[in-house]
């Protein structure tokens, strides 16, 4: 039985005030930022299966991160920095120049504290690392990507090495494994390489973790992808992605119509599927000099990028601009090299889907006109 699939974590009534017993005193401002992380940032960086009003549900999805925040000052500062950085981005979008500057300074201060604490820890720590240290580095890496800093490569390498030294991704608690896996694949995408870590084991997708409860849910979802055009246009790896995207779409549609019908088991299935889909998309080979440079490869690559756009704009919302820009640039390049006039002729409906997603991802009129 896989470790992080073997039990469900029940939240105690008093666990809602996680921060009462924190290792570092939680100031009112710290609490504001932690609430921003829980109620504002988390719902837009995960599948749309919980909203700001579902605080107990979101807390459950973040259980391992919040436990790390309580006991580890480095993780506390990293999560607060992530929330402050998101606030800074929102204020920049709203043209609140002074407010943006103050929020960014606050984010940088907390991020520097987190980095200093982790560096001090690395001077004497050898062997395995705590879950809280791994989660701290995960947040530092994601923030570095969002701010366009090349240092995220060091965070990525360090994160993967820490996980490996600590027993691998399956040694982490389930929700920690989900958040780490999701972030690690994201960092790999920005490096244009396959992920450094394997996907974590899920009771929905791995036979040695399977249980009856998971099997009953899968009976409701397990069906072949019905679109013949997808079957004939996709390689096996990306066809699997398409089928799993159908599952996620169905869950998001259920939540949008009747949120109460989405159970804790369905949310776990959605999270595991989201991480698995992202892993499969990013692990599709990147072109190397002299290899993979064929029109058919670029057609499959365009489908891969379109799937990643769909995952980040339909299954979740509001991806950060730098990430979207990498997707748009790569999609345009792959389409141009994919021999649209010939290879796409039997797959017109699929090409239309790819073009629509590319257009949808473009934020400005100039980008949209260029994509057209």
C-alpha positions as CSV (number, residue, x, y, z in Angstrom):
1,X,0.0,0.0,0.0
2,X,1.5,3.3,-0.9
3,X,2.2,5.5,2.1
4,X,0.5,8.7,1.1
5,X,-2.6,6.9,-0.3
6,X,-3.2,4.7,2.7
7,X,-5.2,7.1,4.9
8,X,-7.4,10.2,4.7
9,X,-6.5,13.1,7.0
10,X,-9.5,14.2,9.1
11,X,-9.3,17.9,10.2
12,X,-10.0,18.4,13.9
13,X,-12.4,21.1,14.9
14,X,-9.7,23.1,16.5
15,X,-7.3,22.7,13.6
16,X,-8.8,25.7,11.8
17,X,-6.5,28.0,13.8
18,X,-3.4,26.2,12.6
19,X,-1.2,29.2,13.5
20,X,-1.9,29.4,17.2
21,X,1.0,27.0,17.9
22,X,3.4,28.3,15.3
23,X,7.1,28.2,16.0
24,X,7.3,31.9,15.1
25,X,4.7,34.4,16.5
26,X,2.0,35.1,13.8
27,X,1.5,38.8,13.6
28,X,-1.8,40.2,12.2
29,X,0.0,41.0,8.9
30,X,1.4,37.4,8.7
31,X,-2.2,36.1,9.2
32,X,-3.5,38.3,6.5
33,X,-1.0,37.0,4.0
34,X,-1.5,33.4,5.1
35,X,-5.3,33.8,4.6
36,X,-4.5,35.3,1.2
37,X,-2.5,32.2,0.4
38,X,-5.3,29.9,1.5
39,X,-8.3,31.8,0.2
40,X,-7.0,33.6,-2.9
41,X,-3.8,32.1,-4.3
42,X,-4.6,28.4,-3.8
43,X,-7.9,28.3,-5.7
44,X,-6.3,29.8,-8.8
45,X,-3.2,27.6,-8.9
46,X,-5.1,24.3,-8.6
47,X,-8.0,22.6,-10.4
48,X,-11.2,24.6,-10.1
49,X,-12.7,22.2,-7.6
50,X,-12.8,24.5,-4.5
51,X,-13.5,28.2,-4.2
52,X,-12.6,30.9,-1.7
53,X,-15.7,30.1,0.5
54,X,-14.5,26.4,0.9
55,X,-12.0,27.2,3.6
56,X,-12.1,23.8,5.3
57,X,-11.8,22.1,1.9
58,X,-8.8,24.2,0.9
59,X,-7.2,23.7,4.3
60,X,-7.4,20.0,3.8
61,X,-5.8,20.3,0.3
62,X,-2.9,22.3,1.9
63,X,-2.6,20.2,5.1
64,X,1.1,19.3,4.7
65,X,2.1,22.8,3.7
66,X,0.2,24.4,6.6
67,X,1.7,21.9,9.1
68,X,5.1,22.8,7.7
69,X,4.4,26.5,8.1
70,X,3.5,26.0,11.8
71,X,6.7,24.2,12.7
72,X,9.3,25.6,10.3
73,X,10.1,29.4,10.2
74,X,11.7,29.0,6.8
75,X,8.5,27.5,5.4
76,X,6.5,30.2,7.0
77,X,8.5,33.0,5.4
78,X,8.5,31.2,2.0
79,X,4.7,30.8,2.0
80,X,4.2,34.4,3.2
81,X,6.6,35.6,0.5
82,X,4.6,33.7,-2.1
83,X,1.3,35.3,-1.0
84,X,2.9,38.8,-0.9
85,X,4.4,38.3,-4.4
86,X,0.9,37.4,-5.7
87,X,-0.5,40.5,-4.1
88,X,2.2,42.5,-5.8
89,X,1.3,41.0,-9.1
90,X,-2.4,41.8,-8.6
91,X,-1.6,45.4,-7.7
92,X,0.7,45.8,-10.7
93,X,-2.2,44.6,-13.0
94,X,-4.4,47.2,-11.4
95,X,-1.8,50.0,-12.0
96,X,-1.4,50.5,-8.2
97,X,2.3,51.5,-8.6
98,X,3.1,52.4,-4.9
99,X,1.1,49.5,-3.5
100,X,2.9,47.1,-5.9
101,X,6.3,48.4,-4.9
102,X,5.5,47.9,-1.2
103,X,4.1,44.4,-1.7
104,X,7.1,43.4,-3.7
105,X,9.5,44.7,-1.1
106,X,7.6,42.7,1.5
107,X,7.8,39.6,-0.6
108,X,11.5,40.0,-1.2
109,X,12.1,40.5,2.5
110,X,10.3,37.2,3.5
111,X,11.9,35.4,0.6
112,X,15.4,36.5,1.7
113,X,14.7,35.3,5.2
114,X,13.5,31.9,3.9
115,X,16.7,31.5,1.8
116,X,18.9,32.5,4.7
117,X,17.3,29.9,7.0
118,X,17.6,27.2,4.4
119,X,21.2,28.0,3.7
120,X,22.1,27.9,7.4
121,X,20.3,24.5,7.6
122,X,22.3,23.1,4.6
123,X,25.6,23.8,6.3
124,X,25.1,21.1,8.9
125,X,22.3,18.9,7.5
126,X,23.3,15.8,5.5
127,X,21.2,12.9,4.3
128,X,17.4,13.2,4.4
129,X,15.5,16.4,4.6
130,X,12.3,17.3,6.4
131,X,9.0,17.7,4.5
132,X,9.0,21.4,5.6
133,X,12.4,22.0,4.1
134,X,11.4,20.4,0.8
135,X,8.2,22.5,0.7
136,X,10.2,25.6,1.4
137,X,12.5,25.1,-1.6
138,X,9.4,24.3,-3.7
139,X,8.0,27.7,-3.0
140,X,11.3,29.5,-3.5
141,X,11.6,27.8,-6.9
142,X,8.2,28.7,-8.1
143,X,8.6,32.4,-7.0
144,X,11.9,32.6,-8.9
145,X,10.2,31.4,-12.0
146,X,7.4,33.9,-11.7
147,X,9.9,36.8,-11.3
148,X,11.9,35.6,-14.3
149,X,15.0,34.7,-12.3
150,X,17.5,32.1,-13.5
151,X,18.2,31.0,-10.0
152,X,15.2,28.8,-10.2
153,X,17.4,26.2,-11.8
154,X,19.4,25.9,-8.6
155,X,16.2,25.6,-6.6
156,X,14.9,23.0,-9.1
157,X,18.1,20.9,-8.9
158,X,18.2,21.3,-5.1
159,X,14.5,20.3,-4.7
160,X,15.0,17.1,-6.8
161,X,18.1,16.2,-4.8
162,X,16.4,16.7,-1.5
163,X,13.5,14.6,-2.4
164,X,15.8,11.8,-3.7
165,X,17.9,11.9,-0.5
166,X,14.8,11.7,1.6
167,X,13.4,8.5,0.2
168,X,11.9,9.7,-3.1
169,X,8.6,11.4,-3.9
170,X,6.5,8.6,-2.4
171,X,8.1,9.1,1.0
172,X,6.3,12.5,1.3
173,X,2.8,12.8,2.6
174,X,0.2,12.7,-0.3
175,X,-0.7,16.4,-0.4
176,X,3.0,17.4,-0.1
177,X,3.8,15.0,-3.0
178,X,1.1,16.6,-5.1
179,X,2.3,20.1,-4.6
180,X,6.0,19.2,-5.0
181,X,5.3,17.2,-8.1
182,X,3.2,19.9,-9.7
183,X,5.9,22.6,-9.0
184,X,8.8,20.3,-10.1
185,X,7.2,19.7,-13.5
186,X,6.5,23.4,-13.9
187,X,10.2,24.1,-13.3
188,X,11.2,21.4,-15.7
189,X,9.0,23.0,-18.4
190,X,10.8,26.3,-18.0
191,X,14.1,24.5,-18.5
192,X,12.8,22.7,-21.6
193,X,13.7,19.4,-20.1
194,X,11.8,16.3,-18.7
195,X,11.0,16.3,-15.0
196,X,13.8,15.3,-12.6
197,X,11.4,13.3,-10.4
198,X,9.0,10.5,-11.3
199,X,5.3,11.0,-10.7
200,X,4.1,10.1,-7.2
201,X,2.0,6.9,-6.8
202,X,-1.7,7.4,-6.7
203,X,-4.3,4.9,-5.6
204,X,-6.3,5.9,-8.8
205,X,-3.4,5.1,-11.2
206,X,-1.1,2.5,-9.5
207,X,-2.1,-1.1,-8.9
208,X,-0.1,-1.4,-5.7
209,X,-2.0,1.6,-4.2
210,X,-5.4,0.7,-5.5
211,X,-8.3,0.3,-3.0
212,X,-12.0,-0.4,-3.3
213,X,-13.0,3.2,-2.8
214,X,-10.8,4.4,-5.6
215,X,-12.0,1.6,-7.8
216,X,-15.7,2.6,-7.3
217,X,-14.9,6.2,-8.3
218,X,-12.9,5.1,-11.4
219,X,-15.9,3.1,-12.5
220,X,-17.7,6.4,-13.0
221,X,-15.0,7.9,-15.0
222,X,-13.1,5.2,-16.8
223,X,-14.1,5.3,-20.4
224,X,-12.2,5.6,-23.6
225,X,-11.7,9.0,-25.3
226,X,-14.6,9.2,-27.7
227,X,-13.2,11.5,-30.3
228,X,-11.9,9.5,-33.2
229,X,-10.0,12.5,-34.5
230,X,-8.0,12.6,-31.3
231,X,-7.3,8.9,-31.4
232,X,-5.9,9.1,-34.9
233,X,-4.0,12.4,-34.4
234,X,-2.2,11.7,-31.1
235,X,0.7,9.5,-30.1
236,X,-0.2,7.1,-27.2
237,X,1.3,9.3,-24.5
238,X,-0.7,12.4,-25.6
239,X,-3.8,10.3,-26.2
240,X,-3.6,9.3,-22.5
241,X,-3.4,13.0,-21.6
242,X,-6.5,13.8,-23.7
243,X,-8.5,11.1,-21.9
244,X,-7.4,12.4,-18.4
245,X,-8.2,15.9,-19.4
246,X,-11.7,14.7,-20.1
247,X,-11.9,13.4,-16.6
248,X,-10.8,16.8,-15.2
249,X,-13.2,18.7,-17.4
250,X,-16.0,16.6,-16.1
251,X,-15.1,17.2,-12.5
252,X,-14.7,21.0,-13.1
253,X,-18.1,21.1,-14.8
254,X,-19.7,19.2,-11.9
255,X,-18.2,21.6,-9.4
256,X,-19.3,24.7,-11.5
257,X,-22.9,23.4,-11.6
258,X,-23.3,21.8,-8.1
259,X,-20.2,22.2,-5.9
260,X,-21.7,20.0,-3.1
261,X,-21.6,17.0,-5.4
262,X,-17.8,17.1,-5.5
263,X,-16.6,14.9,-2.7
264,X,-13.2,14.7,-0.9
265,X,-12.5,11.6,-2.9
266,X,-13.2,13.4,-6.2
267,X,-10.9,16.2,-5.2
268,X,-8.2,13.8,-4.5
269,X,-8.8,12.2,-7.9
270,X,-8.7,15.6,-9.5
271,X,-5.4,16.6,-7.8
272,X,-3.7,13.3,-8.7
273,X,-5.0,13.5,-12.3
274,X,-3.9,17.1,-12.6
275,X,-0.3,16.2,-11.5
276,X,-0.3,13.1,-13.7
277,X,-1.4,15.1,-16.8
278,X,1.1,17.8,-16.2
279,X,3.9,15.2,-15.7
280,X,2.9,13.4,-19.0
281,X,2.8,16.7,-20.9
282,X,6.2,17.9,-19.7
283,X,7.8,14.5,-20.0
284,X,7.0,14.4,-23.8
285,X,10.4,14.8,-25.3
286,X,11.8,18.2,-26.1
287,X,13.7,18.5,-29.4
288,X,17.4,18.0,-29.4
289,X,19.8,19.2,-32.1
290,X,19.6,16.6,-34.9
291,X,16.7,14.7,-33.3
292,X,13.0,15.1,-33.1
293,X,13.1,17.8,-35.7
294,X,10.4,16.5,-38.1
295,X,7.1,18.0,-39.1
296,X,5.2,15.1,-37.3
297,X,7.1,15.8,-34.1
298,X,6.2,19.4,-34.2
299,X,2.6,18.6,-34.9
300,X,2.6,16.4,-31.7
301,X,4.4,19.1,-29.9
302,X,1.8,21.7,-30.8
303,X,-0.9,19.3,-29.4
304,X,1.2,18.9,-26.3
305,X,1.4,22.7,-25.8
306,X,-2.3,23.2,-26.5
307,X,-3.0,20.6,-23.8
308,X,-0.9,22.5,-21.3
309,X,-2.7,25.7,-22.2
310,X,-6.0,24.0,-21.6
311,X,-4.8,22.5,-18.3
312,X,-3.8,26.0,-17.1
313,X,-6.6,28.1,-18.4
314,X,-9.7,25.8,-18.3
315,X,-8.9,23.3,-15.5
316,X,-7.3,26.0,-13.4
317,X,-7.3,29.8,-14.0
318,X,-5.0,32.8,-14.1
319,X,-1.6,31.3,-14.9
320,X,1.2,34.0,-14.6
321,X,2.1,35.9,-17.7
322,X,5.7,34.5,-18.1
323,X,4.3,31.0,-18.2
324,X,1.6,31.8,-20.8
325,X,4.2,33.6,-22.9
326,X,6.4,30.5,-23.1
327,X,3.4,28.4,-24.2
328,X,2.3,30.9,-26.9
329,X,5.9,31.2,-28.3
330,X,6.4,27.4,-28.3
331,X,2.9,26.7,-29.9
332,X,3.5,29.3,-32.7
333,X,6.9,27.8,-33.4
334,X,5.7,24.2,-33.5
335,X,2.7,25.1,-35.7
336,X,5.0,26.8,-38.2
337,X,7.2,23.7,-38.4
338,X,4.4,21.1,-38.5
339,X,3.5,21.3,-42.2
340,X,0.0,22.6,-41.6
341,X,-1.0,22.4,-45.3
342,X,-0.5,18.6,-45.3
343,X,-0.1,16.8,-41.9
344,X,-3.1,18.6,-40.4
345,X,-5.6,18.0,-43.3
346,X,-7.1,14.8,-41.8
347,X,-7.3,16.5,-38.4
348,X,-9.1,19.8,-39.1
349,X,-11.2,19.8,-36.0
350,X,-8.2,19.1,-33.8
351,X,-6.2,21.9,-35.5
352,X,-9.2,24.3,-34.8
353,X,-9.0,23.3,-31.1
354,X,-5.2,24.0,-31.1
355,X,-5.6,27.4,-32.8
356,X,-8.5,28.4,-30.5
357,X,-6.4,27.7,-27.4
358,X,-3.5,29.6,-28.8
359,X,-5.7,32.6,-29.5
360,X,-7.3,32.3,-26.1
361,X,-3.9,32.3,-24.4
362,X,-2.8,35.5,-26.1
363,X,-3.2,38.4,-23.7
364,X,-2.8,41.3,-26.2
365,X,-4.4,42.2,-29.5
366,X,-1.0,42.2,-31.2
367,X,-0.3,38.7,-30.0
368,X,-3.7,37.5,-31.1
369,X,-3.2,39.0,-34.6
370,X,0.2,37.4,-34.8
371,X,-1.2,34.0,-33.8
372,X,-3.9,34.3,-36.4
